[in-house]
Amino acid sequence: MARSRTRRNKDYQAPATGSAAERARARRQQVRPSGETKAQTGQKRERRGGVRAFAGESAAELKKVEWPGQRQLVSATVVVLIAIAVVGVFLWAADEALSRLVRDVLLR
């Protein structure tokens, strides 16, 4: 005879009895953080803040930046100026074409 698939294991534990409110309260207790937050290293976070701390940290970060040399700066500036000129010419040509289209086709 084949065994039924719905038969439960012997080590099955029935759900705990109690009201829904008690179960919900117990669940909230399990997921509630335990007091103060900690950093990723496990140390307690310091309450540092304010404008002075921000300025100091910003200055420290700016010291880490690899600033471009004069040659790299000039070449990047030339690339930007060429890109601006190309986009400017394209927008001028599109404006001229569309203004003639509006003037000759739509307004006549």
N, C-alpha and C positions, 0 to 999 in steps of 0.2 A: 504494500500500500504506500502511496506517495505522501510525503509530509506536506503539511499546509505551510505556505509561505507567510501567513499572517501570524504564526505562532511566535511569541516573544521569547527572548532568551531568559534563562533563569536569573541572570544578574540584573535584570531590568528593575529600575527603581521608579516607583510611582511618583508623580509630581507632588510636591509638598502642599499640604492643605493650608489654607489661610485666605484672608480676603485679598481682593485685587489691589486694594490700597496698600496693604502691607507688602505685597510682592513688588509693587511699583516703588515704594519707599526703599526697599532693600536694593533694588536695581540702581536707583539714583545714588545710593551710598557707595556702591561699587565703582561707579564711573566718576565720582566727584574727585577733583584734584586734591592732593594732600597738602594743603597749606600754601606756602610760597612757591612761586615758579622758580625753576632752576635753569641755568644755561645748559648747553649741550654737553659740557664737560662735567656736569654734576655739581658745579659750584653755584652758590647763591648769586643771583644777579645784584649788581650794585645799582643804586638809584643815582645815576649820573645824568645830568641834563643841563639845560640852559644854553644860553648863547655862547658863553665862554668855552664850554666843552665842545660845542659844535665847531666853533672857529678853530680850536686846537686840533681837532680830528681832521678838519678840512685841510689845514696847513700840512699836517703829517701826510695826508694822501697826495697832496700836490707835490711833495718832495719825492714821491715814488714815481711820478709821471715821467716817461721818457720823452722829453721835449724834442721837436724836430730841429735839425740844423738849418743854416741859412739856405743851403742848396735845395733841401727838401721843401722848405717853406716857399721858396720862389717857384719851384716847379708846380707845387700844389696850387699856388695863386694863379699861375698861368692857366692851368687846367680849368679852374673855376671861372676865370674870365672868358675863356673860349666857350665853355658850356653856356654861360649867360648870353654871349653873343649869338650862339646858334639858336637858343630858345627865343631870344628877342626877335631875331629875323623870322622865325617860324610864326610867332604870334603876330608880328606886323603883317606878314603875307596873308595869314588867315583872316585878320581884321579887314584888310583891303578887299579880299575876295568876298567876304560875307557882307561888307557894307555896300559893295556894288550890286550884289545879288538882291539885297533888301531894297536898295534905291531903285534899281531898274525893273525888278520883277514884282515885288510886293507893293511898292508905293505907286506904280503907274497904272 
